[in-house]
Amino acid sequence: MIEKIAGMVAGRRTRWITVAVWIILAALLSVFLPAVGEKEQSNAPNLKADSPSIIADQMIKEKFPGSSGIPALVVWHREGGLSDSDYSLIQQTAQHIIEKPLKAQGEVIPLHQMPLPAVKAFASEDGTTLVQPISFGEQTETEVLKENIEEIKKLIEEASGEKPFETTVDDASELSVRVTGPAGISVDATDLFKGADVSLLIATVLIVLVLLLLIYRSPILAIIPLIGVGFAYAVTSPLLGWMAGEGWITVDAQAISIMTVLLFGAGTDYCLFFISHFRQELTRESDKLKALKRSFKDASGAIAMSGFTVVLSLLALLAAQYGAYDRFAVPFSLSILIMGIASLTLVPAMLSIIGRVSFFPFIPRTEFMEQVRAGKKGKAYRKPAPEKKLGSKIGNLVIAKPWTVVVTSVFILGILAGFSSQIKFTYDLLSSFPEDMPSREGFKVISETYAPGDLAPITVVAQTEGTAADLPEKLAALPLVDHVGEPKASPVDPNLISYSVILSKNPYSQEAMDTIPLLQEAAVESLESAKVTDAKQKVWIGGQTAAQYDAKALTDRDNIVIIPLVIGLIMVLLLAYLRSVTATLYLIGTVLLSYAAALGLGWIILHYFMGVDAIQGAIPLYSFVFLIALGEDYNIFMISSIWQKRKTMPLKQAIKEGVSETGGVITSAGLILAATFAVLASLPIQVLVQFGLITAIGVLMDTFIVRPFLVPAITTLLGKKAFWPANTELVQEPKQTLKG
């Protein structure tokens, strides 16, 4: 049946139909459906509608009109102190944007209507800095915010006749201006990802192409996987764009960036697994179509199983409540599904058309063909010696000293896994950005001249019911609170009072997030002491810090739900494919161990060598889903080879040949996959640097420790128990005979 399917997609006539179908499909989808990049939403919400900070922000918007929105903080700074001409420029800017408002512009302080001493009162104590807030509507698109910031830059540069946005913030004499706050950060973050898309795609294509050329030394063969990946992307992109346009899914720049890496890395792997089987069959069969059908029969099951493993693991992210995780599920799983189909249809069709020439100049031939070729050249035919290959030597070591291999591998991975317990996490948005990013430079100036919390104040709202609660005093007494602003009564309900809480720490830091429950507790205590009934339901906390606190809560919840779900799904697939409880357990266990070791080694490199104090809180789940799914890919390809061979030969011989046979292709695939993820580490975005580094480390551990050594050694030790409860009738090992 499988060979018939191979004939349907790569037969003498059908191969042309297969290629034509892919070309037509890609062309039609590209013409009639939008590309996924056109439907990106850079400001898609990550929190659920019922998250406390979202409820608080919505209530603030309704009960305190004009106090909500997305603030842009224009930071004016001169190291020697702001001059009168600087203040005049600040007033001109305020007058212009009030008289000619920007798109979606909200509240702006009328500094131009104030006398100079009053304006100077807004400056920092040392007189070097003034922060001018400009509010924009809460639902303002990032593109609109970017246009507004560019308009502000143009206005200031024309009025000053200089380039203050290009002046370094530590310039001793010149005026510098930066735009920070939620609006500035959002625009800068979007620009970083947009700039990263093109460079990431180019770097990924180049590194895959170079590695394929180095591994196979065949220009044709290096292009075939890239063509397969290219067509898969050409089909995936418009489908995702269509789904996003219909409102079924939400896509952002970060998801598309990582999807590109995944598609090239994992997609190339699937192509290589098929190509390696085809190459082996060409050394046994002179008819290329027969060789192709046999290779399809041998490789299709493992490729399909591996693809389903990754697809289901990524679909498990649909169970996430945090938006960034949920947005990854469909793009990642759909791209892998389409790539799996391409590797079993388009790639075989292209190989069928090109045939042995695909491997030029190192064309695989049968032994008879090599003998004839050597005879024509007048040379003696030399039969290959597989025992001399590295894979064969590793196979011999594994079956000869399995205990040594298992203990050594577990010891090394265990030591590294131990370091994962030392990892510190952060949800600090700014720490993920380059230090020279304008909004981060602006924040640095604020933190050095004002209270850092001025960047993103926390808003505490309480229903006082007319009582004289000591709420401001309670809030101000908390350790990280710098000061509490004047109370504001709601024009809708005078008993509803709002307080702006300014922290003495970075409002995006972990310490700031830890203050949120303390603020809640202090506010509730104040209301309860004032005899307000049901006080817990009458306190609301909004702002960026509160939103990050909710994000951490959702992330912790998603870790608890998704990690077991992914493990469970993979276990079900492995059980269905291998029909062995024992094998399923140790295949899952080894990959979990390598995942923990990857986190540990990643932390060692990031913390001790790169000076990173904490990694982004989303990294463990991102890395887990990818490493567990992709790690099992390699186990499946290797163990399926052993499973097939043990039917016709003793188990130890099957293990030795399975390790030797799959060693080269899995090593090549692992290097390519690790290299594509490592490309992320070249980007100026710390969350991608950390994710790329840890995932690349995990892939390399699976490639060079788990797959060639640990898994086959465990299989050797378990013997027929490795197949329990499936049929354990094995070909008997040859009996040892005494010499002499």
N, C-alpha and C positions, 0 to 999 in steps of 0.2 A: 504493500500500500504506500509506504514512504517513498519507494523508488518510483512509483507511478506519479506521485506528487512532484518528485524531482523532474520527471519527464515532462510534466505539465508546465513547469516554470523555466526549464533549461534544456528542452529537447531541441532537435535540429531546426525546427520551425518555431516552436513556442518561445524560444529564447528571445527572438526578435520581437515577438508580441509582448513579452514581459518588459523589455526595455522601453518599447513604445508606450505601454500603459503608464509606466512611471513618468516618462517625459510629458505625456498628455496630462496626466493627473497634476503634476507639479505646475505645468503651464496654466491650466484652467484655474486651479486654486489661487495661484499668484495673481491672475488677471481679475477674477471675480470676487475674491475675498481680501480683506485688509491684512497687512502684515501685523504680526503681534506687537511690533514696536510702535505702531500707530495707536494702539489701544492701552498703552501703559498708563497706570495711575500712580503717580509719584506720591500722592498724599492719601492713599487708601488707609482706612482706619485699622489699627491692630487690636483694639480693645472691643469687647462686646458692648452692646447697647446698654446692658444692665450693670456694667462695671461701675463701682462707686464714684470714680473720678468723672466718668462720662455723665452720670446722673447729676453730679454736682455742677459740672460745667453747663449742662442744659438748664438746670435750675437758675444758675447765676445769669445766664443769658436772658431768661424770661423775667426774673425778678429784679435784676439790676441792669436795665437797658444801658448800652454804651460801655459797660465795663468788660464785656467779653470781646473776643476777637484774636487775631494773630498779630502780635506786636513785632515790629521791626525796631531795633535799637540802633540809632545812628550814634556812633561813639566818636566824639571830637577829642583829640588829644595832642598836646604839645608838651614835650618833656620839660621845657623851661617855664611852663605856665601859659595858659591861654591868654592871648592879647585882646585888646579892645576890638581890633579889626576882626579877630576870630569870632567874638561874640556878635559883632555886626553881621558877619556872614551867617551865623546860626539863626539870627533873627530874620534875615532875608529869606533863608530856606523855609522857615516856619511860615512866613507871610505868603510865599509863593504857593506852597502846597495846600494852604488853607483857601487861598483865593482861586487856585486852579487844582482842585482835588485830583488825586491819582485814582485809578480804578479800584473800586471796593474800599476806598479809604474811609476810616472811622475817626475816632477821637484823636485830636492833635492839640498839644498845649500851645496856646497863642503867645509864644515868647516874644513876638514882634510888638505886642501891645503892652509889654512890661518895661519898666525902666531898667537900665543896665544893672544896678545893684540887685534887683530882684532876679534877673537872669543869672547873675553870678552865684546866687544862692543855690541854684540847681547843680553847680559844679562840685567836684570832689573837694575835700578839705584842703588838699595841697594845691588846688587851683589848676591842675594839669589836664583835667578831663571833665567833659560834660556829656551826659547820655540823653539823647533826644528821642523819646518814644513816638512811634507813628503806628497807629493801629489799623488793621485791615479786617474785612469781614471774615467770620469764622470758617466759611466754606470756600474761601478764595483759592483758586487753583494755583499750583506752584508756578506755572508759566506766567500767570498774571502777576504774582509776587515778584518774579524775576524781572518782568517788564518795569514794574514800579521801582525796584531797586536800581535798575539801569537808568531810569529817568531821574532818580535822586542823585546818582553819580554825575550824570550829565549836567544837571542843574548846579551842583556845587562846583564842579570844575569850571563851568562857564562863568559863574559869579566870582570865583577866586582867581581865575586865570592861571591856575596851577593844577598839579596832579596829586592831590592829597591822598587818593586811594592807592597810589603807587608808592607813596612815601613810607618807609619802614616805621613801625610804631615806636621804635627806640631811637629815632632820629633826634639829635640833641637840640635842633633849632627849628625844624620845619613842622608844619601842621600835618597830622595824619588823620584820616577818617576811615572808619570801618563800619559795616552794617552787620549786626549780630542779632541775637534774640531768636525766637522760634522761626520768624520769617527768613532771616538771613541764613540760619542753619539749614532750613528746608531747601532753600535755593542752592546752597553750596553742596549739600548732599546729593541732590538731583544731578547737578553738573558733574560731580565726581563719577557717578554711575554712568551717565551718558558718555562721558569721555572714556570710561573704562570699556564700554561695549566694543568699540572699534579696535582698540589696542588689544583687548583680550582675544577677539576673534582672529586677528592677524597673528598674534603670538602663538595661539593654540594651533592654528593651521601649520605654521612654520615648524613648530617643535614636533608635531606629529609626522610631518613630511620628512624632516631630517632623521628622526628615529627610525621610520620605516625604511628609508634609504640605507641607513647604517645596518639595520637588522637583516634586511633581505637583499640589499645591494642590487635591487632591481627597480628601475625607474617606473616601469609599467605597474608592477605590483604595489609600489608606494602610492600610486594615484588611485587605484581601484577602491580601497577603503574610503579615501577622501570623497570620491564620487558618490559612494553609497551614503556617507554621512551628509553630503551636500543635498542629495535628493530627499533624504529623510527630513532635513531641516526645511527644505523648500515646501514640503507637504505639511510639516508640523506647524510652521509659523502662521500660515493663513488660517489653518483650522483653529489655532489658539486665538488669533485675531478675531475670527468670526464668533467664537464662543464668548470672548470678552465683550464684543459688540452687542451680543444678545443679552448680556448681563448675567450669564451663567457662571462665569468665573471672573476673578480679578487678577491682573498681572501687573508686576512692577519691574523696575529696571534690575534690581538685585536678583530676582527669580530668573529673568531672561539671561543674565550674565552667567549664572551658575548652570542653567540649562544648556547653554552653549558648550561649556566645558564638559559637562556630563555626556552630551551627545557625541562629541568628538572622542572623548576618552573611552566610554563604555561601547560606543558604536564601533570604533576601530577594533576593540577587543573582540566583538562578535564576528567581525569580518576576518580577523586573524585566526580565530578558532576554526572557521570553515576553511580558510585557505590552507591551514596546516594539514587538515585531513585530506584535502584535495592533493596537496603536494605528496603526502605519503602514498595515496592511492596511485598517483602517476608513476611511482617507483615500482608498482606491482602490476599495473594494467597499462597495456599499450593503447587501448581505445580511450580517448579522453572523456567521451560521454559516459561510458561504463564506469570510469574512475570517478566521474562527477556524481553519478547516482549513488555509488557506494559511499562516497564521502558525505553526501547529503544524508544517507541513512544513518551513518555513524555520528554525525555532528548535530543533526537537526534536533534530536531529543534534548541534548545537553544545552544547546543554544536557547531553545524554547523554554526549557525549565529555568535557565538562568534569567532570561528575560522576564518571565512571570514572577520570579522571586523579587527582582528589582521593582517591577511595576506594582506589585501588591504592597511591598514595603513602603514605597513612596505614596501610594494611595492611602496608606494608613494615616498620613498627615491630615487627611480630611477630618479625622477625629479631633484635631487640634482646635482649641478655642482662641488661641492667639493668632491674629490675622496673618502675620508674616509666615508662619508655618503652613497654615491652610492654603495660602496662595502658591506654595511650592508644589502641592500635591498633583494637580492636573497637568501643568506644563511638564514636569519631570517625568511622570508616569506615561503620558501620551507620547513624548519624544522617544522614550525607550521602547515603547510598544511598536511604534512605527519603524524605529531603527531595527528592531528584531525582525520585523516583517521584511525590511529591505535586505537584511543580511541573509535571509533564506529565500529570497526571490531575485532581487536585482543583482546582487553580487554573484550568485551561481550563474545567472544568465550571462553576465559579462565574462565570467571565467570560461563558460561554455563557448562563447564566441571567440575569445582570444586563445584559449587552450594553454598548451605548454609554454607558449611564447610569453605568457604573463610573467614567468619567472626569469626571463632573459636578463643577464647572460648566463645565469646558473640554472639551466633547464633540467628539471627532474626527469629521469628516464628509467625504464625497467632495466634489470640486469642484462637481459638479452640485447636490448637496444644499446646499452653501454659497451657490451662486448663487440657488437657490430661496428660501432663508432670507433672504438679503439683499434679494431682490425683495419679499418679503412685508413687510419692515420699511421699504421704500422707500429702501434704501441701495444704493450701487454696490459690487459685489463686487471686493475687492482680492486678487489672486492672491499667495500667499506668495512671498517672494524668498529661496530657500534659500542663494543665494550670499552673503547678508549674515550668515548664521549663523557663529558662531565655529568650529564644526567644519569648515565648508566652507573658511574662511580657513586653518585649520591644514592641511587637505588640499592646498590650493594651495601653501602654503609648502613642504610636504614634497616634492611632485613638482617644484617649481621649483628648490629649493636642497637636494637630498638630501645632498650632501657636507657642506655647512655644518651641517645638522641632525645628521648622524651624528657628525662630529668634535666638535661642541659637546656633544652628549649623552654621548658616551663620555668626553670630558674631565671633565665634571662628575661623572659616576658613578665614574670612575677615581680622581679626587682623593679622593672620599669613601671609596671602597673601600680606599685606602691607609691610612686611619686604622684599619681593622679589624686590621691587623698589630700595633697598639699595645695591643690589648685584653688585660687581665689577668683571669684567672679565679679564682674561689674556690669552695670546697665547704663553706664555713663555714655551718652550719645557722642559727646564731643571728643572723648578719648579715642574714638574710632577714626577720627579725621586727622589729616596731616596738620602739623603744627603751624605751617604757613598758610593755612586756609583762612580767608578773610574773617569769617564769623568766629573762628577759634581765636584769632589774634585779637578781635574785638572783645571777646570774653576775657582774655588774659588781661587786657587793659582794665576792664571793669573790676576784675577780682583783685587787682593790685591797687586800685584807687578808691573803690567803693566796697561795700559788702558784696561778696560773690553772688549772694542770693538775689541781688537786684536784676540779674539776668533773667530769672524766671520766678517771680514771687509765688508763694503758695496762698491760695484764698481759702479762708475758713469762714463758713457761714453758719449762723446759729439762730434758731427760733427761740428768742428769749422770753416770749409771752409777756413782755413788758416788765420783767424783773430786772433788778440791778445786779446782774451777774458780774463776777470778777474775771470775766473771760480774758481781757487783754493782759492782765497781770499773770494769769495762769499760763498763757501762751508764751509771754516774754520770759518767764522763769525757766523754760526748757533750755537745756545745754547749748544746742546749736542755733538757737534763735538770736539773731542780731538785734532786731527790733520789730515792733508790731505797728503797722500804720494806724491812722485815725479810723474809728468805726464809721461805716457807711450804712445808713438805713435804706431799705428798699422803698422806692416810691409806691410800690404795690401794697406792701405790708410793712408798716413802720417797726413792727416787732422783729422783723427779720433783719439781722445785722451781719454785715460783711467786714472781715478784717484781712488786711494784706500782711502776710508774715514773710519777713525777709530773713533768710538764713545767713550764717557766717561762713558756710561751706558751699562748695560747688553744688548747685541745686540738682545736678545730674548724677551726683556721686552716690555710692551705697549708703554712706552716713546720712545723707539728706533723705534718702528713701526710708531709712530706719526711723526717721523723725515723724513720718506720717502717722503711724499708730499712736505715738506719744502725743501728737497734737489732738488726735481724736479722743484719746483718754482724758487729756487735760480739759478739753471743751466739754465733754460729757460730765466730768466731775464738777465743773463750774456751774453747769445748768442744774445738776442734781442738788448742789448745795443751795441753789436759789429756788429750790422746790418746784422746778419744772418737771412735769410728768413725762415719762417715756422719753428721757433725754437722748438715749442712743439713736432714736429715729429723727432727732431734730438737729443733727450736726452734719454738715456736708463739707468735704474738702476737695478743692479743685486745683488745677494747674499742672504744669509739666512734671513736677516731682511726684505728685499724686498719681498721675497717669503711669509713670514708670513703676511705681509701687504696685499698681494693678497689673502691669505687664509682667512683673516678676512672679506675682501670684498665679497668673494664667500659665506662665512658662513652667513653673513648678508642677502645676496640675497636669499639663501636657506631657511632661517627662514621666509622670507616674502612670498615665494612661497609654501613651504611644509606645514606649519602650517594651512593655509586656505584650502589647498588641502585635508589634513587628516580630518579636520573637515567636509568638504563637503562630502567626501566619507562615513564617518560614519553616517552622517545625511541621506544620500540616503539609506544606509542599514537599519537603524532604521525605516525609513519611510516605506520601503518595508516590513519589518518584523512586525512592530506594527500597521502600517496604521494609525498613529496618529501624527499629526503635533505638538500638544501640548506636548505629552510625549517625542517626539524627542527633542524638544527645551529644556525642563527642564532636561532631561537626559544628554544632551551635556553640558548644563550650569553648572550643579553640578560637573561634572568631571573637567571642566575647572577651576572652583573655587578651587577644591581640588588640582589640579596641581599647581596653583599659591601659595596655602598654603604650599604645599610640598617644593617648591622652597624657600619660606620664612623661614620655619622651618629648612630646610637644611642649609640655610645661617647662621641662628642663631647658629646652632651646629658647623658648619665648622669654622665660623669666631670668635665667642665669646668663644667657648670651645676648639677648635682644633687649633686656631691661624692661620687660612688660610686667607691671605690678599685678594685673588681673586680666583674665580673658573675658570676652563678651559672654553674657549668660546664655545666649542662644547656641553657642558652639557645640556643647556636648550632644544635644539632640540632633542638630544638623549632621555632625560627624557620625553619630551612632547609626542613623538611618542609612547613610551612604556606605559606611564601612561594613556593617552587618550584611547588607544586601550584596554589595560588590565582593566582599570577602567570601561569601558563600558561592558566588559565581565560580571562583577559582577552585574551591573545594569540589563543586559539582563536576567541573570538567575533568579534574584529576581522578576523583573517586569513581566517576562513571566509566572511565577507561579501565580502572582496576576491576570494576564489577563485570564488564564485558569479558575481559581476559581470563578471569578466574573460572569461567565456564569451560575453558579449553586447556587450562594449565594449572599447575599448583599455585596456591595463593601467594607464596613468597615470590615466585617467578612473575606472577601477575602484578604484584606491587612494584617489583623492580622495573618491569617493562612499562608499567603505567607511569611511574615517576619519570623514567627516561623519555618516554614518548611525549608526555605533556610538558616536560620541563622547559624546553626551548620556547614553545609558543606562549605558555603562561608567564614565563619570565619576560618575554617581549611585551606581552599585553600589560603586565604589571608595570613595567617601566614606562610605557606610553601613558597609561592611566594616571600613574603617580606624577608624571611630568606635566600632564594637562592640569591637574589640580595644583601643582606647584606654581603654575603660571599665575594663579590667583595671588600668590605671595608677592608678586612683582607690582601689584596695584597699590595705590596710596590709601587704601581703605582697610583699617586694622581688622575689621570683622572678617573680611575676605582673606586677608593675610593669614589670620589664625586658623580659619576654616581650611584654607588650601594647604597649609603646612601640616596640620594634624591629620587631615585625610590622606595626604600624600605619604606621610609616615606610616599610617595604618595599612595602606595598599602595599607598600614595600615590605612591611612585616609579614603580611599574608603571602606575598610573592616569594620571599626568600627564607622564611622560617616556618610558617604554618603549613603551607602547601607542600614544599619538597621534603620537609623533615618531620614535623610534629604529627600531622594527620596520617601519613603512611606508616610511621613508627607505631602509632597507637593501633592502627589496623593490623600490623604485624603481631603485636602483643595479644590482641583479642582473638586473632585467628578466626575460626568459624563463628565465634560469638559476635563478631562485628556485623554479621548479617541477620542476627536474630530479630524477629521471629520468621524472617523469610527462609526460603529453602537453604539449608546449610550444608547440603551435599557438595563437597569440594573435590576437585581432582587431587588425588593423594600426592603428598610430597615424595620425591624419590628417596628410597631407603639408602641410608649410609652404609657402605661396605668397608670392612677392615682390610687394609693392605698387608701383604706379607704372609 
